[in-house]
Amino acid sequence: MGLFGNKRNKIIADLHKKSEDHCKEITKEIEDLLDDLKTDYDENQEVVNEFSSLVDDLKAKLSPEDAKKLIDFSSRLNRVKRCAKKGVEAMRELARDQRKLTSETRMEYEEYIYLK
């Protein structure tokens, strides 16, 4: 019986190692994507404000119809900015959840290995 127990523990330890490696790889990839997304967002977050300022300057010089089109476009650009911000926040939550899941999985494997 001891022979099968050792083989079982080795299999579980191997699964633990593979699982941990995969989790670390996914975590690193998510964090890299988050860094890229956050950097791009931070670099471009003022564009909407600058564009709104430009719209304010131009709307007096344009016909009412063209000014309305420009204001509508500015409004849609604000929605894009909100979507981008939500995307950064969602990626941050995903990174946090992945780290938490990795930690919990590691603890479960270790608990199982040491209890057997």
C-alpha positions as a Markdown table, in Angstrom:
| # | Residue | x | y | z |
|---|---|---|---|---|
| 1 | Met | 0.0 | 0.0 | 0.0 |
| 2 | Gly | 2.9 | 2.4 | 0.8 |
| 3 | Leu | 4.1 | 2.0 | -2.8 |
| 4 | Phe | 0.9 | 3.2 | -4.3 |
| 5 | Gly | 0.7 | 6.0 | -1.7 |
| 6 | Asn | 4.1 | 7.3 | -2.8 |
| 7 | Lys | 3.2 | 7.2 | -6.5 |
| 8 | Arg | -0.1 | 9.0 | -5.7 |
| 9 | Asn | 1.8 | 11.7 | -3.8 |
| 10 | Lys | 4.2 | 12.1 | -6.6 |
| 11 | Ile | 1.4 | 12.4 | -9.2 |
| 12 | Ile | -0.3 | 15.0 | -7.0 |
| 13 | Ala | 3.0 | 16.9 | -6.5 |
| 14 | Asp | 3.5 | 16.9 | -10.2 |
| 15 | Leu | 0.0 | 18.2 | -10.8 |
| 16 | His | 0.6 | 20.9 | -8.2 |
| 17 | Lys | 3.8 | 22.0 | -9.9 |
| 18 | Lys | 2.1 | 22.1 | -13.4 |
| 19 | Ser | -0.9 | 23.9 | -12.0 |
| 20 | Glu | 1.3 | 26.5 | -10.2 |
| 21 | Asp | 3.4 | 27.0 | -13.3 |
| 22 | His | 0.3 | 27.6 | -15.5 |
| 23 | Cys | -1.2 | 29.9 | -12.9 |
| 24 | Lys | 2.0 | 32.0 | -12.7 |
| 25 | Glu | 2.2 | 32.2 | -16.5 |
| 26 | Ile | -1.4 | 33.4 | -16.8 |
| 27 | Thr | -0.9 | 35.8 | -13.9 |
| 28 | Lys | 2.2 | 37.3 | -15.6 |
| 29 | Glu | 0.4 | 37.6 | -18.9 |
| 30 | Ile | -2.6 | 39.3 | -17.3 |
| 31 | Glu | -0.3 | 41.7 | -15.4 |
| 32 | Asp | 1.6 | 42.6 | -18.5 |
| 33 | Leu | -1.6 | 43.3 | -20.4 |
| 34 | Leu | -2.8 | 45.4 | -17.5 |
| 35 | Asp | 0.4 | 47.4 | -17.4 |
| 36 | Asp | 0.2 | 48.0 | -21.2 |
| 37 | Leu | -3.5 | 49.0 | -21.0 |
| 38 | Lys | -3.0 | 51.3 | -18.0 |
| 39 | Thr | 0.0 | 53.0 | -19.7 |
| 40 | Asp | -2.0 | 53.6 | -22.9 |
| 41 | Tyr | -4.9 | 54.8 | -20.9 |
| 42 | Asp | -2.8 | 57.2 | -18.8 |
| 43 | Glu | -1.1 | 58.6 | -21.9 |
| 44 | Asn | -4.4 | 59.3 | -23.6 |
| 45 | Gln | -6.8 | 60.2 | -20.8 |
| 46 | Glu | -6.4 | 63.9 | -21.4 |
| 47 | Val | -7.3 | 63.7 | -25.1 |
| 48 | Val | -11.0 | 64.0 | -24.4 |
| 49 | Asn | -10.6 | 67.0 | -22.2 |
| 50 | Glu | -8.4 | 68.7 | -24.8 |
| 51 | Phe | -10.9 | 67.8 | -27.5 |
| 52 | Ser | -13.8 | 69.2 | -25.4 |
| 53 | Ser | -11.8 | 72.4 | -25.0 |
| 54 | Leu | -11.3 | 72.6 | -28.7 |
| 55 | Val | -15.1 | 72.0 | -29.3 |
| 56 | Asp | -15.9 | 74.9 | -27.0 |
| 57 | Asp | -13.5 | 77.2 | -29.0 |
| 58 | Leu | -14.9 | 76.1 | -32.3 |
| 59 | Lys | -18.6 | 75.9 | -31.8 |
| 60 | Ala | -19.0 | 79.6 | -31.9 |
| 61 | Lys | -17.3 | 79.7 | -35.2 |
| 62 | Leu | -19.4 | 77.0 | -36.8 |
| 63 | Ser | -23.0 | 76.9 | -38.0 |
| 64 | Pro | -25.4 | 75.6 | -35.4 |
| 65 | Glu | -25.8 | 72.3 | -37.3 |
| 66 | Asp | -22.0 | 71.7 | -37.5 |
| 67 | Ala | -21.6 | 72.7 | -33.9 |
| 68 | Lys | -24.3 | 70.2 | -32.9 |
| 69 | Lys | -22.5 | 67.4 | -34.8 |
| 70 | Leu | -19.2 | 68.3 | -33.1 |
| 71 | Ile | -20.8 | 68.3 | -29.6 |
| 72 | Asp | -22.4 | 64.9 | -30.4 |
| 73 | Phe | -19.1 | 63.6 | -31.5 |
| 74 | Ser | -17.5 | 64.9 | -28.3 |
| 75 | Ser | -20.2 | 63.2 | -26.2 |
| 76 | Arg | -19.5 | 59.9 | -28.0 |
| 77 | Leu | -15.8 | 60.4 | -27.3 |
| 78 | Asn | -16.6 | 60.7 | -23.6 |
| 79 | Arg | -18.4 | 57.4 | -23.7 |
| 80 | Val | -15.3 | 55.8 | -25.3 |
| 81 | Lys | -13.2 | 57.2 | -22.4 |
| 82 | Arg | -15.6 | 55.7 | -19.9 |
| 83 | Cys | -15.4 | 52.4 | -21.6 |
| 84 | Ala | -11.6 | 52.5 | -21.6 |
| 85 | Lys | -11.6 | 53.3 | -17.9 |
| 86 | Lys | -13.9 | 50.4 | -17.2 |
| 87 | Gly | -11.6 | 48.2 | -19.2 |
| 88 | Val | -8.6 | 49.1 | -17.1 |
| 89 | Glu | -10.6 | 48.6 | -13.9 |
| 90 | Ala | -11.9 | 45.2 | -15.2 |
| 91 | Met | -8.4 | 44.1 | -16.1 |
| 92 | Arg | -7.1 | 45.2 | -12.6 |
| 93 | Glu | -9.9 | 43.1 | -11.0 |
| 94 | Leu | -9.0 | 40.1 | -13.2 |
| 95 | Ala | -5.4 | 40.4 | -12.2 |
| 96 | Arg | -6.4 | 40.5 | -8.5 |
| 97 | Asp | -8.7 | 37.5 | -8.9 |
| 98 | Gln | -6.1 | 35.5 | -10.7 |
| 99 | Arg | -3.5 | 36.1 | -8.0 |
| 100 | Lys | -6.1 | 35.2 | -5.3 |
| 101 | Leu | -7.1 | 32.0 | -7.2 |
| 102 | Thr | -3.4 | 31.0 | -7.7 |
| 103 | Ser | -2.8 | 31.4 | -4.0 |
| 104 | Glu | -5.9 | 29.4 | -3.0 |
| 105 | Thr | -5.0 | 26.6 | -5.4 |
| 106 | Arg | -1.5 | 26.4 | -4.1 |
| 107 | Met | -2.8 | 26.2 | -0.5 |
| 108 | Glu | -5.3 | 23.5 | -1.4 |
| 109 | Tyr | -2.6 | 21.4 | -3.1 |
| 110 | Glu | -0.2 | 21.8 | -0.2 |
| 111 | Glu | -3.0 | 21.0 | 2.3 |
| 112 | Tyr | -3.9 | 17.8 | 0.4 |
| 113 | Ile | -0.3 | 16.7 | 0.1 |
| 114 | Tyr | 0.6 | 17.2 | 3.7 |
| 115 | Leu | -2.6 | 15.7 | 5.0 |
| 116 | Lys | -2.1 | 12.4 | 3.1 |
